[in-house]
Amino acid sequence: MNRIQQLLALIMGLITSFFIWSYTQRANLDYNVDGKHFSLEDGVVYHKQAIEAYGFIALLGVIFTGLFMNRLLRKKTRIVKKPNCK
C-alpha cells in the first residue's frame, strides 16, 4: 500500500509540474486586444482566458500534492508506542 501511495504522490507531482509549466508558458505569450495569440509554429490559437484555469489547476495541484506528501511523511515517521504490559 505504501508503494502505491508513493507512486500516486509522484504522479500528482508530475501532473502539477505540467500545469505550472503550462501556466508560465501561456502567461508569457503576447496576446492581441481580443485576448488571442496565434502560434505560427503550431498553427494554434491560444486564448488569454485559459491562463486563469491553468493557474487554478496548478494551485490546486500544489495544495493536494503538499497535503498528500505531508500525510506520507507523517505516516513514515510516526512513532508507535508499545503498551505497557504488566
Contact map, one row per residue, 1 for C-alpha under 8 A:
11111000000000000000000000000000000000000000000000000000000000000000000000000000000000
11111100000000000000000000000000000000000000000000000000000000000000000000000000000000
11111110000000000000000000000000000000000000000000000000000000000000000000000000000000
11111111000000000000000000000000000000000000000000000000000000000000000000000000000000
11111111100000000000000000000000000000000000000000000000000000000000000100000000000000
01111111110000000000000000000000000000000000000000000000000000000000000100000000000000
00111111111000000000000000000000000000000000000000000000000000000000000000000000000000
00011111111100000000000000000000000000000000000000000000000000000000000000000000000000
00001111111110000000000000000000000000000000000000000000000000001001100000000000000000
00000111111111000000000000000000000000000000000000000000000000000000000000000000000000
00000011111111100000000000000000000000000000000000000000000000000000000000000000000000
00000001111111110000000000000000000000000000000000000000000010001000000000000000000000
00000000111111111000000000000000000000000000000000000000000011001000000000000000000000
00000000011111111100000000000000000000000000000000000000000000000000000000000000000000
00000000001111111110000000000000000000000000000000000000000010000000000000000000000000
00000000000111111111000000000000000000000000000000000000110011001000000000000000000000
00000000000011111111100000000000000000000000000000000000010000000000000000000000000000
00000000000001111111110000000000000000000000000000000000000000000000000000000000000000
00000000000000111111111000000000000000000000000000000110110000000000000000000000000000
00000000000000011111111100000000000000000000000000000110010000000000000000000000000000
00000000000000001111111110000000000000000000000000000000000000000000000000000000000000
00000000000000000111111111000000000000000000000000000100000000000000000000000000000000
00000000000000000011111111100000000000000000000000100110010000000000000000000000000000
00000000000000000001111111110000000000000000000000000000000000000000000000000000000000
00000000000000000000111111111000000000000000000000000000000000000000000000000000000000
00000000000000000000011111111000000000000000010100100000000000000000000000000000000000
00000000000000000000001111111000000000000000000000100000000000000000000000000000000000
00000000000000000000000111111100000000000000000000000000000000000000000000000000000000
00000000000000000000000011111110000010000000000000000000000000000000000000000000000000
00000000000000000000000000011111000010000000000000000000000000000000000000000000000000
00000000000000000000000000001111111110000000001100000000000000000000000000000000000000
00000000000000000000000000000111111110000000000000000000000000000000000000000000000000
00000000000000000000000000000011111100000000000000000000000000000000000000000000000000
00000000000000000000000000000011111100000000000000000000000000000000000000000000000000
00000000000000000000000000000011111110000000001110000000000000000000000000000000000000
00000000000000000000000000000011111111000000111100000000000000000000000000000000000000
00000000000000000000000000001111001111100000111100000000000000000000000000000000000000
00000000000000000000000000000000000111110011110000000000000000000000000000000000000000
00000000000000000000000000000000000011111111110000000000000000000000000000000000000000
00000000000000000000000000000000000001111111000000000000000000000000000000000000000000
00000000000000000000000000000000000000111110000000000000000000000000000000000000000000
00000000000000000000000000000000000000111111000000000000000000000000000000000000000000
00000000000000000000000000000000000001111111100000000000000000000000000000000000000000
00000000000000000000000000000000000001110111110000000000000000000000000000000000000000
00000000000000000000000000000000000111100011111000000000000000000000000000000000000000
00000000000000000000000001000000000111100001111101000000000000000000000000000000000000
00000000000000000000000000000010001110000000111111100000000000000000000000000000000000
00000000000000000000000001000010001110000000011111100000000000000000000000000000000000
00000000000000000000000000000000001000000000001111111000000000000000000000000000000000
00000000000000000000000000000000000000000000011111111100000000000000000000000000000000
00000000000000000000001001100000000000000000001111111110000000000000000000000000000000
00000000000000000000000000000000000000000000000011111111000000000000000000000000000000
00000000000000000000000000000000000000000000000011111111100000000000000000000000000000
00000000000000000011011000000000000000000000000001111111110000000000000000000000000000
00000000000000000011001000000000000000000000000000111111111000000000000000000000000000
00000000000000000000000000000000000000000000000000011111111100000000000000000000000000
00000000000000010010000000000000000000000000000000001111111110000000000000000000000000
00000000000000011011001000000000000000000000000000000111111111000000000000000000000000
00000000000000000000000000000000000000000000000000000011111111100000000000000000000000
00000000000000000000000000000000000000000000000000000001111111110000000000000000000000
00000000000110110000000000000000000000000000000000000000111111111000000000000000000000
00000000000010010000000000000000000000000000000000000000011111111100000000000000000000
00000000000000000000000000000000000000000000000000000000001111111110000000000000000000
00000000000000000000000000000000000000000000000000000000000111111111000000000000000000
00000000100110010000000000000000000000000000000000000000000011111111100000000000000000
00000000000000000000000000000000000000000000000000000000000001111111110000000000000000
00000000000000000000000000000000000000000000000000000000000000111111111000000000000000
00000000100000000000000000000000000000000000000000000000000000011111111100000000000000
00000000100000000000000000000000000000000000000000000000000000001111111110000000000000
00000000000000000000000000000000000000000000000000000000000000000111111111000000000000
00000000000000000000000000000000000000000000000000000000000000000011111111100000000000
00001100000000000000000000000000000000000000000000000000000000000001111111110000000000
00000000000000000000000000000000000000000000000000000000000000000000111111111000000000
00000000000000000000000000000000000000000000000000000000000000000000011111111100000000
00000000000000000000000000000000000000000000000000000000000000000000001111111100000000
00000000000000000000000000000000000000000000000000000000000000000000000111111100000000
00000000000000000000000000000000000000000000000000000000000000000000000011111110000000
00000000000000000000000000000000000000000000000000000000000000000000000001111111000000
00000000000000000000000000000000000000000000000000000000000000000000000000001111100000
00000000000000000000000000000000000000000000000000000000000000000000000000000111110000
00000000000000000000000000000000000000000000000000000000000000000000000000000011111000
00000000000000000000000000000000000000000000000000000000000000000000000000000001111100
00000000000000000000000000000000000000000000000000000000000000000000000000000000111110
00000000000000000000000000000000000000000000000000000000000000000000000000000000011111
00000000000000000000000000000000000000000000000000000000000000000000000000000000001111
00000000000000000000000000000000000000000000000000000000000000000000000000000000000111
